[in-house]
Amino acid sequence: MPTVDDAALAVEDLRVALGGRPVLSGLTLRAGRGRLTAVLGPNGAGKTTLIRCCTGLVRPDGGRVSVLGAPAGDRRTAARVGLMPQSTGAWSGIRAGELLRYLAGLYATPQDLDLLVAELRLEPLLRIPYRRLSGGQQQAVNLAAALVGRPELVVLDEPTAGMDPHARRSTWSLLERLRAAGVSLLLTTHAMEEAEALADQVFILDRGRVAVAGTVPELTGAGQSLESVFLAHTSVQAGG
């Protein structure tokens, strides 16, 4: 596991309670720079709360989070982090192309928007209001929005949920290209094959803490599938 100094993201003994219910209970993990780190877990395990802590949207009750060497939510690193949430309602009234052009204009050296649109196959969607896009199409636009500012760290919450197989594979190829270029990526996913195909490091969460972690070969070295490892180390939770 990378040290705090060489980690794009370092989470130590993170504790969060929401509505009096513990959501994160001493969670510790690190995501290496230039690596793709996958966080797996059943619904309710704390994945989205972890992401909200890492982006400064939730203040933890205990522990600490370091993002690119600074505290989570620090204004000095905000422009260096791209966030793709699981869903957003803030963009519902704008066309997809207008949204991406607006976001690109916020940065001094944004990604080549034409290249990004082509790679994610967004051209047919650019004139469509965001609210009229399918769930998978919205995810593709959300991903482009997270990447347009050339972030050093990209945080992705279920990035391919709702995508068809063609869009999913295009997204995987883009994430692999970003990693090869030195971008650090943290993603949550329920898709075991996605984690197997992409991840350098996997953390499986259960009830707000890390149940097991390692590379895919380390976790599956006994001949088990990643799904089998997941099922053996996690429990069925309410709403999951």
C-alpha atoms as a printed R data frame, in Angstrom:
    type eleno elety resid chain resno       x       y       z
1   ATOM     1    CA   MET     A     1   0.000   0.000   0.000
2   ATOM     2    CA   PRO     A     2   1.378   3.465  -0.819
3   ATOM     3    CA   THR     A     3   2.553   5.690   2.023
4   ATOM     4    CA   VAL     A     4   0.739   8.923   2.864
5   ATOM     5    CA   ASP     A     5   3.375  10.892   0.971
6   ATOM     6    CA   ASP     A     6   3.013   9.015  -2.330
7   ATOM     7    CA   ALA     A     7  -0.756   8.505  -2.148
8   ATOM     8    CA   ALA     A     8  -3.180  10.529  -4.228
9   ATOM     9    CA   LEU     A     9  -5.719   9.834  -1.487
10  ATOM    10    CA   ALA     A    10  -5.044   8.792   2.094
11  ATOM    11    CA   VAL     A    11  -7.924   7.948   4.448
12  ATOM    12    CA   GLU     A    12  -7.083   7.154   8.063
13  ATOM    13    CA   ASP     A    13  -9.478   5.884  10.752
14  ATOM    14    CA   LEU     A    14 -12.426   7.687   9.124
15  ATOM    15    CA   ARG     A    15 -15.598   7.777  11.197
16  ATOM    16    CA   VAL     A    16 -18.970   9.162  10.150
17  ATOM    17    CA   ALA     A    17 -22.418   8.810  11.700
18  ATOM    18    CA   LEU     A    18 -25.507  10.025   9.848
19  ATOM    19    CA   GLY     A    19 -28.789  10.346  11.724
20  ATOM    20    CA   GLY     A    20 -27.162   8.680  14.695
21  ATOM    21    CA   ARG     A    21 -26.243   5.595  12.656
22  ATOM    22    CA   PRO     A    22 -22.567   4.715  12.095
23  ATOM    23    CA   VAL     A    23 -21.798   4.730   8.358
24  ATOM    24    CA   LEU     A    24 -17.990   4.691   8.404
25  ATOM    25    CA   SER     A    25 -16.350   2.954  11.361
26  ATOM    26    CA   GLY     A    26 -12.587   3.421  11.338
27  ATOM    27    CA   LEU     A    27 -12.121   3.185   7.564
28  ATOM    28    CA   THR     A    28  -8.505   3.291   6.387
29  ATOM    29    CA   LEU     A    29  -7.300   3.077   2.788
30  ATOM    30    CA   ARG     A    30  -4.837   4.672   0.374
31  ATOM    31    CA   ALA     A    31  -4.987   5.173  -3.368
32  ATOM    32    CA   GLY     A    32  -1.641   5.403  -5.157
33  ATOM    33    CA   ARG     A    33  -0.760   8.155  -7.592
34  ATOM    34    CA   GLY     A    34  -1.189   7.139 -11.205
35  ATOM    35    CA   ARG     A    35  -3.127   4.054 -10.169
36  ATOM    36    CA   LEU     A    36  -6.753   2.961 -10.459
37  ATOM    37    CA   THR     A    37  -8.194   2.021  -7.092
38  ATOM    38    CA   ALA     A    38 -11.574   0.266  -6.901
39  ATOM    39    CA   VAL     A    39 -13.799   0.373  -3.828
40  ATOM    40    CA   LEU     A    40 -16.396  -2.398  -3.673
41  ATOM    41    CA   GLY     A    41 -19.112  -3.069  -1.154
42  ATOM    42    CA   PRO     A    42 -22.817  -3.804  -0.789
43  ATOM    43    CA   ASN     A    43 -25.335  -0.981  -0.672
44  ATOM    44    CA   GLY     A    44 -25.005   0.729   2.688
45  ATOM    45    CA   ALA     A    45 -21.346  -0.211   3.164
46  ATOM    46    CA   GLY     A    46 -20.269   3.463   3.079
47  ATOM    47    CA   LYS     A    47 -18.892   3.890  -0.455
48  ATOM    48    CA   THR     A    48 -20.751   7.076  -1.360
49  ATOM    49    CA   THR     A    49 -20.178   8.577   2.092
50  ATOM    50    CA   LEU     A    50 -16.455   7.899   1.647
51  ATOM    51    CA   ILE     A    51 -16.498   9.809  -1.650
52  ATOM    52    CA   ARG     A    52 -18.379  12.703  -0.070
53  ATOM    53    CA   CYS     A    53 -15.765  12.891   2.672
54  ATOM    54    CA   CYS     A    54 -12.953  12.834   0.114
55  ATOM    55    CA   THR     A    55 -14.483  15.749  -1.802
56  ATOM    56    CA   GLY     A    56 -15.277  17.787   1.306
57  ATOM    57    CA   LEU     A    57 -19.060  17.414   1.011
58  ATOM    58    CA   VAL     A    58 -19.293  15.555   4.339
59  ATOM    59    CA   ARG     A    59 -17.234  16.435   7.386
60  ATOM    60    CA   PRO     A    60 -16.191  13.285   9.268
61  ATOM    61    CA   ASP     A    61 -16.695  12.809  12.984
62  ATOM    62    CA   GLY     A    62 -13.193  11.406  13.327
63  ATOM    63    CA   GLY     A    63 -10.077  10.465  11.400
64  ATOM    64    CA   ARG     A    64  -8.602  12.379   8.490
65  ATOM    65    CA   VAL     A    65  -8.556  12.496   4.706
66  ATOM    66    CA   SER     A    66  -5.639  13.758   2.622
67  ATOM    67    CA   VAL     A    67  -6.271  14.505  -1.061
68  ATOM    68    CA   LEU     A    68  -3.193  15.207  -3.205
69  ATOM    69    CA   GLY     A    69  -1.340  16.077  -0.013
70  ATOM    70    CA   ALA     A    70  -3.940  18.533   1.333
71  ATOM    71    CA   PRO     A    71  -7.006  18.171   3.576
72  ATOM    72    CA   ALA     A    72 -10.217  17.135   1.809
73  ATOM    73    CA   GLY     A    73 -12.096  20.139   0.433
74  ATOM    74    CA   ASP     A    74  -9.013  22.387   0.410
75  ATOM    75    CA   ARG     A    75  -9.487  25.149  -2.174
76  ATOM    76    CA   ARG     A    76  -5.869  24.803  -3.323
77  ATOM    77    CA   THR     A    77  -6.538  21.315  -4.679
78  ATOM    78    CA   ALA     A    78 -10.194  21.674  -5.732
79  ATOM    79    CA   ALA     A    79  -9.360  22.315  -9.405
80  ATOM    80    CA   ARG     A    80  -7.031  19.292  -9.441
81  ATOM    81    CA   VAL     A    81  -9.818  16.854  -8.518
82  ATOM    82    CA   GLY     A    82 -12.591  15.699 -10.853
83  ATOM    83    CA   LEU     A    83 -15.780  14.282  -9.366
84  ATOM    84    CA   MET     A    84 -18.321  12.117 -11.144
85  ATOM    85    CA   PRO     A    85 -21.280  11.649  -8.769
86  ATOM    86    CA   GLN     A    86 -23.761   8.808  -9.099
87  ATOM    87    CA   SER     A    87 -26.433  11.316 -10.087
88  ATOM    88    CA   THR     A    88 -26.952  15.064 -10.288
89  ATOM    89    CA   GLY     A    89 -30.105  17.110 -10.683
90  ATOM    90    CA   ALA     A    90 -28.349  20.467 -10.962
91  ATOM    91    CA   TRP     A    91 -27.838  20.150 -14.713
92  ATOM    92    CA   SER     A    92 -31.353  19.083 -15.681
93  ATOM    93    CA   GLY     A    93 -32.298  22.164 -17.703
94  ATOM    94    CA   ILE     A    94 -29.171  22.547 -19.829
95  ATOM    95    CA   ARG     A    95 -28.233  20.782 -23.058
96  ATOM    96    CA   ALA     A    96 -25.324  18.364 -22.749
97  ATOM    97    CA   GLY     A    97 -23.109  20.282 -25.193
98  ATOM    98    CA   GLU     A    98 -23.780  23.609 -23.477
99  ATOM    99    CA   LEU     A    99 -22.904  22.092 -20.140
100 ATOM   100    CA   LEU     A   100 -19.575  20.712 -21.339
101 ATOM   101    CA   ARG     A   101 -18.610  23.935 -23.114
102 ATOM   102    CA   TYR     A   102 -19.447  25.923 -19.987
103 ATOM   103    CA   LEU     A   103 -17.375  23.654 -17.765
104 ATOM   104    CA   ALA     A   104 -14.437  23.688 -20.206
105 ATOM   105    CA   GLY     A   105 -14.490  27.498 -20.050
106 ATOM   106    CA   LEU     A   106 -13.805  27.400 -16.303
107 ATOM   107    CA   TYR     A   107 -10.296  26.025 -16.837
108 ATOM   108    CA   ALA     A   108  -7.169  27.575 -18.322
109 ATOM   109    CA   THR     A   109  -6.147  24.388 -20.151
110 ATOM   110    CA   PRO     A   110  -9.178  22.099 -20.457
111 ATOM   111    CA   GLN     A   111  -9.242  18.746 -22.188
112 ATOM   112    CA   ASP     A   112  -9.755  18.775 -25.944
113 ATOM   113    CA   LEU     A   113 -13.551  18.705 -25.876
114 ATOM   114    CA   ASP     A   114 -13.896  17.265 -29.369
115 ATOM   115    CA   LEU     A   115 -11.620  14.363 -28.416
116 ATOM   116    CA   LEU     A   116 -13.505  13.749 -25.187
117 ATOM   117    CA   VAL     A   117 -16.871  13.837 -26.993
118 ATOM   118    CA   ALA     A   118 -15.614  11.414 -29.633
119 ATOM   119    CA   GLU     A   119 -14.100   8.994 -27.132
120 ATOM   120    CA   LEU     A   120 -17.316   8.825 -25.086
121 ATOM   121    CA   ARG     A   121 -19.556   8.841 -28.188
122 ATOM   122    CA   LEU     A   122 -21.399  11.938 -27.028
123 ATOM   123    CA   GLU     A   123 -21.908  13.679 -30.383
124 ATOM   124    CA   PRO     A   124 -25.578  12.568 -30.785
125 ATOM   125    CA   LEU     A   125 -26.343  13.804 -27.257
126 ATOM   126    CA   LEU     A   126 -24.956  17.339 -27.383
127 ATOM   127    CA   ARG     A   127 -28.207  19.087 -28.361
128 ATOM   128    CA   ILE     A   128 -30.406  17.080 -25.995
129 ATOM   129    CA   PRO     A   129 -31.396  18.547 -22.601
130 ATOM   130    CA   TYR     A   130 -29.624  16.674 -19.829
131 ATOM   131    CA   ARG     A   131 -32.909  15.705 -18.150
132 ATOM   132    CA   ARG     A   132 -34.057  13.884 -21.300
133 ATOM   133    CA   LEU     A   133 -31.000  11.646 -21.497
134 ATOM   134    CA   SER     A   134 -31.174   8.035 -20.351
135 ATOM   135    CA   GLY     A   135 -29.398   7.070 -17.150
136 ATOM   136    CA   GLY     A   136 -26.419   5.665 -19.045
137 ATOM   137    CA   GLN     A   137 -26.219   8.727 -21.290
138 ATOM   138    CA   GLN     A   138 -26.254  11.004 -18.257
139 ATOM   139    CA   GLN     A   139 -23.415   8.952 -16.790
140 ATOM   140    CA   ALA     A   140 -21.342   9.483 -19.931
141 ATOM   141    CA   VAL     A   141 -21.931  13.245 -19.777
142 ATOM   142    CA   ASN     A   142 -21.121  13.240 -16.041
143 ATOM   143    CA   LEU     A   143 -17.846  11.489 -16.810
144 ATOM   144    CA   ALA     A   144 -16.906  14.024 -19.476
145 ATOM   145    CA   ALA     A   145 -17.731  16.816 -17.019
146 ATOM   146    CA   ALA     A   146 -15.448  15.263 -14.397
147 ATOM   147    CA   LEU     A   147 -12.554  15.019 -16.861
148 ATOM   148    CA   VAL     A   148 -12.794  18.272 -18.790
149 ATOM   149    CA   GLY     A   149 -10.542  20.195 -16.376
150 ATOM   150    CA   ARG     A   150  -7.584  17.770 -16.710
151 ATOM   151    CA   PRO     A   151  -7.724  16.639 -13.057
152 ATOM   152    CA   GLU     A   152  -4.847  14.829 -11.359
153 ATOM   153    CA   LEU     A   153  -7.287  12.729  -9.330
154 ATOM   154    CA   VAL     A   154 -10.680  11.572 -10.619
155 ATOM   155    CA   VAL     A   155 -13.286  10.243  -8.178
156 ATOM   156    CA   LEU     A   156 -15.970   8.139  -9.873
157 ATOM   157    CA   ASP     A   157 -19.122   6.849  -8.173
158 ATOM   158    CA   GLU     A   158 -20.546   3.945 -10.216
159 ATOM   159    CA   PRO     A   159 -19.203   5.391 -13.488
160 ATOM   160    CA   THR     A   160 -20.736   2.826 -15.871
161 ATOM   161    CA   ALA     A   161 -24.073   2.234 -14.138
162 ATOM   162    CA   GLY     A   162 -26.805   2.133 -16.765
163 ATOM   163    CA   MET     A   163 -24.416   2.133 -19.726
164 ATOM   164    CA   ASP     A   164 -24.805  -0.351 -22.562
165 ATOM   165    CA   PRO     A   165 -21.857  -2.677 -23.293
166 ATOM   166    CA   HIS     A   166 -20.453  -0.428 -26.045
167 ATOM   167    CA   ALA     A   167 -20.479   2.653 -23.810
168 ATOM   168    CA   ARG     A   168 -19.044   0.652 -20.920
169 ATOM   169    CA   ARG     A   169 -16.096  -0.555 -22.983
170 ATOM   170    CA   SER     A   170 -15.463   2.958 -24.324
171 ATOM   171    CA   THR     A   171 -15.406   4.207 -20.740
172 ATOM   172    CA   TRP     A   172 -12.996   1.478 -19.679
173 ATOM   173    CA   SER     A   173 -10.655   2.395 -22.542
174 ATOM   174    CA   LEU     A   174 -10.749   6.053 -21.528
175 ATOM   175    CA   LEU     A   175  -9.972   5.239 -17.894
176 ATOM   176    CA   GLU     A   176  -7.057   3.060 -18.974
177 ATOM   177    CA   ARG     A   177  -5.730   5.903 -21.143
178 ATOM   178    CA   LEU     A   178  -5.977   8.336 -18.241
179 ATOM   179    CA   ARG     A   179  -4.115   5.976 -15.916
180 ATOM   180    CA   ALA     A   180  -1.389   5.495 -18.524
181 ATOM   181    CA   ALA     A   181  -1.056   9.290 -18.625
182 ATOM   182    CA   GLY     A   182  -0.455   9.374 -14.850
183 ATOM   183    CA   VAL     A   183  -3.944  10.341 -13.662
184 ATOM   184    CA   SER     A   184  -5.020   8.805 -10.346
185 ATOM   185    CA   LEU     A   185  -8.487   7.244 -10.300
186 ATOM   186    CA   LEU     A   186 -10.737   6.122  -7.473
187 ATOM   187    CA   LEU     A   187 -13.959   4.380  -8.445
188 ATOM   188    CA   THR     A   188 -16.783   2.613  -6.697
189 ATOM   189    CA   THR     A   189 -18.570  -0.122  -8.587
190 ATOM   190    CA   HIS     A   190 -20.874  -3.095  -8.144
191 ATOM   191    CA   ALA     A   191 -19.500  -4.643 -11.343
192 ATOM   192    CA   MET     A   192 -16.952  -7.286 -10.409
193 ATOM   193    CA   GLU     A   193 -15.761  -7.641 -14.008
194 ATOM   194    CA   GLU     A   194 -15.080  -3.904 -14.090
195 ATOM   195    CA   ALA     A   195 -12.856  -4.089 -11.025
196 ATOM   196    CA   GLU     A   196 -11.115  -7.207 -12.373
197 ATOM   197    CA   ALA     A   197 -10.417  -5.531 -15.716
198 ATOM   198    CA   LEU     A   198  -9.273  -2.128 -14.466
199 ATOM   199    CA   ALA     A   199  -8.130  -2.031 -10.851
200 ATOM   200    CA   ASP     A   200  -4.554  -1.911  -9.617
201 ATOM   201    CA   GLN     A   201  -5.825  -2.146  -6.035
202 ATOM   202    CA   VAL     A   202  -9.190  -3.295  -4.654
203 ATOM   203    CA   PHE     A   203 -10.746  -2.467  -1.297
204 ATOM   204    CA   ILE     A   204 -13.880  -4.374  -0.285
205 ATOM   205    CA   LEU     A   205 -15.920  -2.558   2.356
206 ATOM   206    CA   ASP     A   206 -18.412  -4.005   4.782
207 ATOM   207    CA   ARG     A   207 -20.306  -2.069   7.442
208 ATOM   208    CA   GLY     A   208 -18.142   1.036   7.125
209 ATOM   209    CA   ARG     A   209 -14.676  -0.476   7.226
210 ATOM   210    CA   VAL     A   210 -12.284  -2.370   4.953
211 ATOM   211    CA   ALA     A   211 -13.035  -6.089   5.106
212 ATOM   212    CA   VAL     A   212 -10.264  -7.172   2.733
213 ATOM   213    CA   ALA     A   213  -7.904  -5.480   0.277
214 ATOM   214    CA   GLY     A   214  -5.284  -6.342  -2.311
215 ATOM   215    CA   THR     A   215  -4.617  -6.602  -6.001
216 ATOM   216    CA   VAL     A   216  -6.976  -8.735  -8.052
217 ATOM   217    CA   PRO     A   217  -4.360 -11.555  -8.331
218 ATOM   218    CA   GLU     A   218  -3.815 -11.430  -4.559
219 ATOM   219    CA   LEU     A   219  -7.518 -11.599  -3.794
220 ATOM   220    CA   THR     A   220  -8.261 -14.349  -6.321
221 ATOM   221    CA   GLY     A   221  -5.033 -16.302  -5.924
222 ATOM   222    CA   ALA     A   222  -6.770 -19.283  -4.316
223 ATOM   223    CA   GLY     A   223  -8.771 -19.847  -7.492
224 ATOM   224    CA   GLN     A   224 -11.782 -17.837  -6.355
225 ATOM   225    CA   SER     A   225 -13.528 -15.251  -8.476
226 ATOM   226    CA   LEU     A   226 -13.583 -11.675  -7.226
227 ATOM   227    CA   GLU     A   227 -17.338 -12.065  -6.734
228 ATOM   228    CA   SER     A   228 -16.750 -15.073  -4.483
229 ATOM   229    CA   VAL     A   229 -14.257 -13.082  -2.419
230 ATOM   230    CA   PHE     A   230 -16.771 -10.233  -2.218
231 ATOM   231    CA   LEU     A   231 -19.563 -12.527  -1.021
232 ATOM   232    CA   ALA     A   232 -17.309 -14.197   1.555
233 ATOM   233    CA   HIS     A   233 -16.281 -10.892   3.159
234 ATOM   234    CA   THR     A   234 -19.501  -8.873   3.063
235 ATOM   235    CA   SER     A   235 -22.911  -9.184   4.657
236 ATOM   236    CA   VAL     A   236 -26.417  -8.486   3.437
237 ATOM   237    CA   GLN     A   237 -27.456  -5.053   4.688
238 ATOM   238    CA   ALA     A   238 -30.766  -3.221   4.936
239 ATOM   239    CA   GLY     A   239 -31.638  -1.720   1.584
240 ATOM   240    CA   GLY     A   240 -28.894  -3.721  -0.106
